[in-house]
Amino acid sequence: MQFWNFLALRLLQAFAVVFIVVTLVFLVSRLVGNPEQFLAGPDATNEDIEGIKERFGLNDSILVQYGDFLGDLVQGDLGYSWVGGGVSTIDSIGDRAWNTFKLGAAALVFAIATAVPLGVAAALRRGGATDWLARALAVVGQAVPGFWLGLMMIFFFAVDLGWFPTGGAVGWRALVLPAISLGMLEMAAIMRLTRSGMIEVMDTDFIRTARAKGLPERTVVLRHGLRHAMLPVVTVLGLSLGRLIAGSVIIEVVFAWPGVGRLIIDSIVRSDYPMVQAAIIVLAASISLANALVDVSYRFIDPRIRAGSI
């Protein structure tokens, strides 16, 4: 399969995933709850409730509402918030997107910068103290929920020691604790894959050949060993991006981080379904596109993979 055909296929699959997510979110938001009751208030009369249903088209059938929603979506219109003066959903998401991106990027940098060196060191010193430390961190990272870890770090590092703020997004210090809480799980997964990949690669013939040529051990490990061991790591990065985006919803609430995840939670509480739909569409599209780009990047990381054999 040619590279461009493969890229087109992956983008088409990403579009199909986003379409399914959009449909499910729309149906769930319409079939669960009574948003008109919340929007009208506790003292609203039946006439007030009927007026709100008429205003937002909630009297129409599900199929009619879905058709109108898809029609607006094709035109690039993600709708307007039902609360807060009817602001544009895409504008509200845009105001929060940078904070979510910043948190996710910081968590990913923390995970990779910690996991890859530790995984390489553990593989080169199997059975040693570094290996035991790496495996212990992997178990802790995969066993401890991110929100619980965040709460514990707030208690010790923010409340007791006062090193970091308890929440908000002002300054780099406010980014440290939520980034670690969000990236800990991914650090554990990446470290385990790096360690196992390096152990497998360092026992192969081409590594022994590189050493027989007299290449420095640093070159053998970094240029030849690590490059080939990174393919499974890149594979899990696609899943990691999705988990980071999904996990940011809870972490943003724990740390009062003003991102898209917290916007979704606030909108669900207020029954602001257009805002929920638009935010989830943006997140689903981001995850699908990231996974497509990760798949495409394989051929650039491992020279054994070519466009014709993807």
C-alpha positions in Angstrom: 0.0 0.0 0.0 1.4 3.4 -1.0 2.1 5.9 1.7 -0.5 8.5 0.5 -3.1 5.8 0.2 -2.3 4.7 3.8 -2.5 8.3 5.0 -5.9 8.8 3.3 -7.2 5.5 4.8 -6.1 6.5 8.3 -7.7 9.9 8.0 -10.9 8.3 6.7 -10.9 6.0 9.7 -10.3 9.0 12.0 -13.3 10.7 10.4 -15.5 7.6 11.0 -14.5 7.5 14.7 -15.3 11.1 15.2 -18.7 10.7 13.4 -19.6 7.7 15.7 -18.5 9.7 18.8 -20.6 12.7 17.7 -23.7 10.5 17.1 -23.4 8.8 20.5 -22.8 12.1 22.4 -25.8 13.6 20.7 -28.1 10.7 21.4 -27.0 10.4 25.0 -27.4 14.1 25.6 -31.0 14.1 24.3 -32.2 10.9 25.8 -30.8 11.4 29.3 -32.2 14.2 31.6 -34.5 17.1 31.1 -32.3 20.2 30.3 -35.4 22.4 29.9 -36.2 22.0 33.6 -32.7 23.0 34.7 -32.6 26.0 32.2 -36.0 27.2 33.3 -35.2 27.1 37.0 -37.0 25.6 40.0 -39.8 28.2 40.0 -40.6 27.9 36.3 -44.2 27.3 35.2 -45.2 24.9 32.5 -45.4 27.8 30.0 -41.8 28.7 30.8 -40.6 25.2 30.2 -42.5 24.9 26.9 -41.1 28.2 25.8 -37.5 26.9 26.4 -38.2 23.7 24.6 -39.6 25.6 21.6 -36.6 28.0 21.7 -34.0 25.3 21.5 -36.0 22.9 19.3 -36.4 20.3 22.0 -40.0 19.7 20.9 -38.8 18.3 17.6 -38.2 14.6 17.2 -34.8 13.1 17.8 -34.2 12.6 14.1 -35.1 16.2 13.2 -32.8 17.5 16.0 -30.0 15.2 14.8 -30.5 16.3 11.2 -30.3 19.9 12.1 -27.2 19.2 14.3 -25.4 17.5 11.4 -26.4 20.2 9.0 -24.9 22.9 11.2 -21.8 20.7 11.9 -21.1 20.3 8.1 -21.1 24.1 7.8 -18.6 24.4 10.7 -21.2 25.6 13.2 -20.8 23.9 16.5 -23.7 25.8 18.1 -24.1 28.3 20.9 -24.2 27.8 24.7 -27.6 27.5 26.2 -26.4 29.4 29.3 -24.1 32.3 29.8 -25.7 34.6 27.3 -25.5 32.2 24.3 -21.8 32.5 23.6 -20.3 30.6 20.7 -19.2 27.1 21.9 -16.1 27.2 19.7 -15.0 30.5 21.2 -15.3 29.1 24.7 -13.4 26.0 23.8 -10.7 28.1 22.1 -10.3 30.1 25.3 -9.6 26.9 27.2 -7.8 24.8 24.6 -4.4 26.3 25.2 -4.5 25.4 28.9 -5.5 21.8 28.1 -2.8 21.5 25.5 -0.2 23.0 27.9 -1.1 20.5 30.6 -1.1 17.5 28.2 2.2 18.6 26.7 3.8 19.0 30.1 2.5 15.6 31.3 3.8 13.9 28.1 7.2 15.6 28.4 7.4 14.5 32.1 6.5 10.9 31.1 9.0 10.6 28.2 11.9 12.5 29.9 11.5 10.3 33.0 10.6 6.9 31.4 13.0 6.6 28.5 16.3 7.2 30.4 15.1 5.1 33.3 14.0 2.3 31.0 17.3 2.3 29.1 19.3 2.3 32.4 17.1 -0.5 33.8 17.7 -2.6 30.6 21.4 -2.1 30.7 21.6 -2.9 34.4 19.2 -5.8 34.8 18.8 -7.0 38.3 20.5 -3.9 39.8 19.3 -1.2 42.0 18.2 1.0 39.0 16.2 -1.9 37.5 14.4 -2.5 40.8 13.7 1.2 41.2 12.3 1.4 37.6 10.0 -1.6 38.1 8.8 -0.2 41.5 7.9 3.1 39.9 6.1 1.3 37.1 4.0 -0.6 39.5 3.2 2.5 41.5 2.5 4.6 38.4 0.0 2.0 37.0 -1.7 1.2 40.3 -2.3 4.7 41.8 -5.2 6.6 40.3 -4.2 10.0 39.0 -6.8 11.9 40.9 -5.8 10.3 44.2 -2.1 11.1 43.5 -3.1 14.6 42.7 -4.9 15.0 46.0 -2.0 13.6 48.0 0.5 15.9 46.2 -1.8 18.9 47.0 -1.8 17.9 50.6 1.9 17.4 51.0 3.5 19.8 48.5 1.0 22.6 48.4 -0.7 22.7 51.8 2.0 21.3 54.1 5.2 22.5 52.3 3.8 25.4 50.3 6.0 24.7 47.4 3.3 24.8 44.8 -0.2 26.4 44.5 -3.2 24.2 45.2 -4.9 25.1 41.9 -5.3 27.5 39.1 -3.1 28.1 36.0 -0.9 31.1 37.0 2.8 30.6 36.6 4.9 27.5 35.9 4.6 26.2 39.5 0.8 25.7 39.0 1.7 23.3 36.1 4.0 20.9 38.0 1.6 18.9 40.2 -1.2 18.4 37.6 1.4 17.4 35.0 2.9 14.8 37.2 -0.5 13.5 38.3 -1.6 13.2 34.6 1.7 11.8 33.3 2.5 9.2 35.9 0.5 6.4 34.3 2.0 7.1 30.9 5.5 7.3 32.5 5.0 3.8 33.8 3.8 2.4 30.5 6.6 4.0 28.5 9.3 2.9 30.9 8.2 -0.7 30.8 8.1 -0.8 27.0 11.5 1.0 26.8 13.1 -1.5 29.2 11.7 -4.6 27.5 12.4 -3.2 24.0 16.0 -2.4 24.9 16.5 -5.8 26.5 15.3 -7.5 23.3 17.3 -5.3 20.9 20.6 -5.4 22.8 20.7 -9.2 22.3 20.3 -9.0 18.5 23.0 -9.7 15.8 23.3 -6.1 14.5 24.1 -4.8 18.0 26.9 -7.4 18.3 28.1 -6.4 14.8 28.1 -2.7 15.8 30.2 -3.6 18.9 32.5 -5.7 16.8 33.2 -2.7 14.6 34.6 -0.9 17.6 31.8 1.7 17.9 31.5 3.4 21.3 29.0 1.9 23.6 27.1 5.2 23.7 26.7 5.1 20.0 25.6 1.5 20.0 23.0 2.1 22.7 21.6 5.4 21.5 21.9 5.3 17.7 21.3 1.6 17.1 19.6 0.1 20.2 17.3 2.9 21.3 16.1 3.8 17.8 14.9 0.2 17.1 13.4 -0.2 20.6 11.3 3.0 20.3 8.8 1.5 17.8 6.5 0.0 20.5 7.0 3.2 22.5 5.7 5.2 19.6 2.8 2.8 19.3 1.8 3.4 22.9 2.2 7.1 22.5 -0.9 7.1 20.3 -2.9 5.6 23.1 -1.1 7.8 25.6 -2.4 10.9 23.9 -5.9 9.7 24.1 -5.5 8.8 27.8 -3.9 12.2 28.6 -6.8 14.1 27.0 -9.4 11.9 28.7 -7.5 12.0 32.0 -7.2 15.7 31.9 -11.0 16.0 32.5 -10.6 14.7 36.1 -7.2 16.3 36.8 -8.5 19.7 35.7 -11.3 19.4 38.2 -8.9 18.3 41.0 -6.5 21.2 40.4 -9.2 23.8 39.3 -7.3 24.0 36.0 -9.3 26.1 33.5 -9.2 23.7 30.6 -11.5 22.0 28.2 -12.0 19.0 30.5 -13.3 21.2 33.3 -15.5 23.0 30.8 -17.1 19.7 29.9 -17.8 18.9 33.6 -19.2 22.3 34.3 -21.4 22.1 31.1 -22.7 18.7 32.1 -23.7 20.0 35.5 -25.5 23.0 33.9 -27.1 20.8 31.2 -25.4 22.9 28.5 -25.5 20.2 25.9 -24.3 22.2 22.9 -21.1 23.0 24.8 -20.6 19.4 25.9 -21.1 18.2 22.3 -18.7 20.7 20.8 -16.0 20.1 23.4 -16.2 16.3 22.9 -16.1 16.7 19.2 -12.9 18.7 19.5 -11.3 16.2 21.8 -12.3 13.2 19.7 -11.0 14.8 16.6 -7.7 15.6 18.4 -7.3 12.1 19.6 -8.1 10.5 16.2 -5.7 12.8 14.4 -2.9 12.2 16.9 -3.3 8.4 16.4 -3.2 8.8 12.7 0.0 10.8 12.8 1.6 8.2 15.2 0.8 5.5 12.7 2.3 7.5 9.9 5.4 8.2 11.9 6.4 4.5 12.0 8.2 4.6 8.7 10.3 7.6 9.8 11.4 5.9 13.0 12.2 2.4 11.9 14.0 2.1 8.5 12.7 -1.4 8.1 9.2 -0.1 7.6 8.5 1.3 4.2 5.4 2.9 2.7 4.8 -0.1 0.5 4.7 -2.5 3.4 2.6 -0.5 6.0 
